[in-house]
């Protein structure tokens, strides 16, 4: 069965543009075809202070994977691209790459390590601006 999944991708260290494009390519290869891709936007860090601006984008993929499989693939891609740690207790920091699942069909999941829809996406312009660019409604 085909599902539609939306991701937010961000980077504020290293070659941000190349890292985001690599993440999108890997998502397309491992999650499923990229149906839509937003433009890149540059934004201030959210939730912490840093001199490093973020590049952000959103993509929509078609997938046969279940939500937890999508999470594992996204986390593996983050590691492969150089991400070493995850945010703990809301302590945000600079990162090479960040891939968040925003939406997966109309599914609602509320588990400690997987929340869909992403609970903070509506508070974040760096998510909503590129998401509105590719979300049909």
Helices and strands as residue ranges (DSSP letters): E 3-11, H 16-30, E 34-37, E 41-43, E 54-63, H 67-80, E 98-104, E 109-111, E 114-116, G 121-123, H 125-134
